[in-house]
Amino acid sequence: MTSKQVDPFVMQYTSHDTDTLVNKATNGVRSNKYKAVDYDKLRLLAAEKKFSAHKSLLKVKKIEQLSKQTKENTLLKQHKLVWNKELIRLNNLRKRLQSDIDVHRGVNLTQGNPCCSLFEDFEDFEASLDIEFAKFKASTTQPVWNLREDLQYWLQENMEDLRMGSPDTVQKHNEIQCTIDNVKGQQKMVLEKLHHQQICLEQELGMGFLATITPNEDSQKVHVEGGIPEEAYDLECSDFDLKVSVLQEFILMDEKFRERLKYLEEEHSKILKLGRNGGWSDDDHYVFTVIYEQYPHEMKNRRKMIIDRLQRHLPKKLRADLVSHEEWCDSNKYFRERKKALMVAWQKGRSALYHKAESIFTEAEMAAQLDEVKAEYNRKQRQVREVLHEKIRNFREQQMEALIIQHKMESEKLQAVRERLKMEAELETKKRAHEKEQVAKFHEEIEKKQQKQAEKDQKRYDELQAQLAEQAIFDQERIKYRAEQLDAKIEERKYLEEEKKQAEIEKEERLEALREQVRVVAESDPHRILQQTEAWQNRYAENEDDIDIQKPLFNVIGFTSKQITSDPRMKLEARLRDAGLHNTDYARQIMSKVPPPQPPRRDMESTVFKKNLNNT
């Protein structure tokens, strides 16, 4: 330890501190002025408080758990209703499809139908599948159920022995446990094998000829072949320029639609970058779409229910991932619809242009034949050509107008979707604002109640102040009267003391006269003063063996510490002193109304003020 770490001595002190130390030293540890602390009782009180606090905390946690459980049960009931509706719909759809399949098979199994032999092979294959399924069930699931029933019967018979810890029963129980583990391993291998077969079948259905007869989502898309169709090349037209201009319209139309398609893909480039499923796996995306479609748009709290259901089925996905994927699905759906509408319009436009070109070429051919037959109609033929060119221009304008209207309709749909999302956000905002207003109203009511209570307390405090002021006036009068009485008593006491002193003096004079008459004259013996008297010697000899060391030096005439601390006035004064209220009028009024542990004597009761009241 260095010199810097040593604290300096405290050299300042006051006389009050020394007086306190002197009082503690003189009074001793067992003095009535100090109260011993019962630490065991304090520990019990602290443990009691901790136990009550812990009990209250457990009650609060139990209420929270019950609230969460009730909320969870309500959500599960709502999910169950939605799932039951979906289950009923799927069952009806399955029955309808199965009935269509049965009708189709029944029609094709009739004699004379070219597909009769093929459907008979289907029947035989289905029968063989039923036989294989029965064998598989008998070899896998039926033994498990039999084992389960045997185990239930064994547990019922040997439950008591198992609880008592019988060695044979415990050994048998361990053997059964090993058998169950072995069966679980076998079942796991069977399930893995079935899952592998399922994957192989799905891959087989997606390849070769089976892929063509089981179209997927990509094969159902609208496909348009660009360029001039071969059928348009085969159309006959004597006017080469007209044919070239008409066929050029196919290329112009393709360029316009490709530009629109490119603009659409650029507008949704962020969606297309994420891939076909928005960066999710096929299974997760399928679960998301199926659950999302189960809840109707008019359902209350639809979005909350969907998010809760998705979090249960996809626990590894965060809420932010679910929300972002939901936005991606909406945008992707809108992109697919717009693209499909654009491709359909493109296909219809090419078909209409082909029929229009066919009619134009037919009309041009007929005009050319008429021109060959009748030369005088050359002028009319030119007019017809002009009319045809005008029709083409009108058709082009009509197509452009139709494309503009279609684009406008798509923009309006997008605006409607955005407005719907905006309305949902506004409804959510209004709902939160309403909840905030309710909370604010609740706080205002609490503040009003507190203000009323404060006014009531202030009123009561004013009344007590008035009563204390009246009591103070009454006390002043009483003190004044007591002071006058005390002065009179002091004067009377002085007079009595003077008389008593005079009587003592006279008595002493008379006694001195008597002493003079009976006084004995003895010899001088100085050593007798230092010797013990005979009475003292006899008393010491008698009490020498019976000395009580614990006997106090002086007899205590007064009150013990227990009697003082048991007085309710003493306890109340200590509480008021701890609160800092022992010098207030309120404390004086309360102390005056506290009764003593024993009623006072009748001769100690003052009747002065009663007499004054009777006189008034």
Secondary structure as UniProt FT lines:
FT   TURN            3..5
FT   HELIX           15..27
FT   TURN            29..30
FT   TURN            32..33
FT   HELIX           39..108
FT   TURN            111..112
FT   TURN            114..115
FT   HELIX           116..139
FT   HELIX           141..164
FT   HELIX           167..205
FT   HELIX           208..213
FT   TURN            217..220
FT   HELIX           230..234
FT   HELIX           240..267
FT   HELIX           269..273
FT   TURN            274..279
FT   HELIX           282..294
FT   TURN            297..298
FT   TURN            300..301
FT   HELIX           302..313
FT   TURN            315..316
FT   HELIX           319..373
FT   HELIX           375..377
FT   HELIX           378..518
FT   HELIX           526..529
FT   HELIX           534..543
FT   TURN            549..550
FT   HELIX           561..565
FT   HELIX           568..579
FT   TURN            582..583
FT   HELIX           585..593
FT   HELIX           602..604
FT   HELIX           608..615
//
